[in-house]
Amino acid sequence: MGCLLHNHPSGDPTPSRADIDMTRQVQDVSEKLGIALHDHVIIAKGNHTSFRALGLLNQ
């Protein structure tokens, strides 16, 4: 099981289109290798966003 994590220095943890596209690519490859992507979390000043909580990961 894996998890992606990165920061947004801007302070806004909202996923960008590039974040979403890259996460889908990583998830597709991970599934082919038998690795489950549990979540992708973006950290920002005093806040965070979870792709799992936003429904942005394939189930």
Backbone hydrogen bonds in HBPLUS format (Angstrom, degrees):
<---DONOR---> <-ACCEPTOR-->    atom                        ^
c    i                          cat <-CA-CA->   ^        H-A-AA   ^      H-
h    n   atom  resd res      DA  || num        DHA   H-A  angle D-A-AA Bond
n    s   type  num  typ     dist DA aas  dist angle  dist       angle   num
A0002-GLY N   A0036-ALA O   2.77 MM  34  6.17 157.4  1.82 163.1 168.5     1
A0038-HIS N   A0002-GLY O   2.64 MM  36  5.66 153.7  1.71 159.2 165.8     2
A0004-LEU N   A0039-ASP O   2.90 MM  35  6.31 159.2  1.94 148.7 151.8     3
A0041-VAL N   A0004-LEU O   2.84 MM  37  6.22 159.1  1.88 147.7 147.6     4
A0006-HIS N   A0041-VAL O   3.13 MM  35  6.67 152.9  2.20 160.0 167.9     5
A0043-ILE N   A0006-HIS O   2.85 MM  37  6.18 162.0  1.88 150.6 156.6     6
A0008-HIS N   A0043-ILE O   2.88 MM  35  6.25 148.7  1.97 163.2 168.0     7
A0011-GLY N   A0008-HIS O   2.99 MM   3  5.87 168.3  2.01 128.7 131.9     8
A0020-ILE N   A0016-SER O   3.04 MM   4  6.36 160.8  2.08 153.7 157.8     9
A0021-ASP N   A0017-ARG O   2.91 MM   4  6.12 166.8  1.92 154.8 158.4    10
A0022-MET N   A0018-ALA O   2.94 MM   4  5.98 168.0  1.95 149.8 153.4    11
A0023-THR N   A0019-ASP O   3.01 MM   4  6.07 156.3  2.06 143.5 150.5    12
A0024-ARG N   A0020-ILE O   3.05 MM   4  6.30 155.1  2.12 148.2 154.4    13
A0025-GLN N   A0021-ASP O   3.06 MM   4  6.36 154.1  2.13 147.1 154.2    14
A0026-VAL N   A0022-MET O   2.90 MM   4  6.18 163.5  1.93 154.6 158.7    15
A0027-GLN N   A0023-THR O   2.86 MM   4  6.01 157.6  1.91 147.3 154.2    16
A0028-ASP N   A0024-ARG O   2.93 MM   4  6.10 157.5  1.98 146.0 151.6    17
A0029-VAL N   A0025-GLN O   3.10 MM   4  6.34 166.5  2.12 152.6 155.3    18
A0030-SER N   A0026-VAL O   2.83 MM   4  5.93 161.9  1.86 150.7 156.8    19
A0031-GLU N   A0027-GLN O   2.94 MM   4  6.07 160.3  1.98 150.2 154.3    20
A0032-LYS N   A0028-ASP O   3.28 MM   4  6.54 155.3  2.34 142.7 148.6    21
A0033-LEU N   A0029-VAL O   3.14 MM   4  6.47 136.8  2.33 143.5 155.4    22
A0033-LEU N   A0030-SER O   3.04 MM   3  5.09 129.4  2.31  96.6 110.4    23
A0035-ILE N   A0030-SER O   2.78 MM   5  4.88 166.4  1.80 148.1 143.3    24
A0034-GLY N   A0031-GLU O   3.03 MM   3  4.95 157.7  2.08 101.8 108.6    25
A0051-PHE N   A0040-HIS O   2.92 MM  11  5.34 163.3  1.95 152.3 157.8    26
A0042-ILE N   A0049-THR O   2.90 MM   7  5.18 159.5  1.94 149.2 155.9    27
A0049-THR N   A0042-ILE O   2.90 MM   7  5.18 144.0  2.03 141.3 151.9    28
A0044-ALA N   A0047-ASN O   2.88 MM   3  5.22 163.6  1.91 155.7 150.2    29
A0047-ASN N   A0044-ALA O   3.00 MM   3  5.22 176.2  2.00 124.8 126.0    30
A0054-LEU N   A0050-SER O   3.05 MM   4  6.33 144.7  2.18 144.3 154.4    31
A0056-LEU N   A0051-PHE O   2.87 MM   5  5.01 163.0  1.90 154.2 151.4    32
A0055-GLY N   A0052-ARG O   3.08 MM   3  5.16 155.1  2.15 102.8 110.6    33
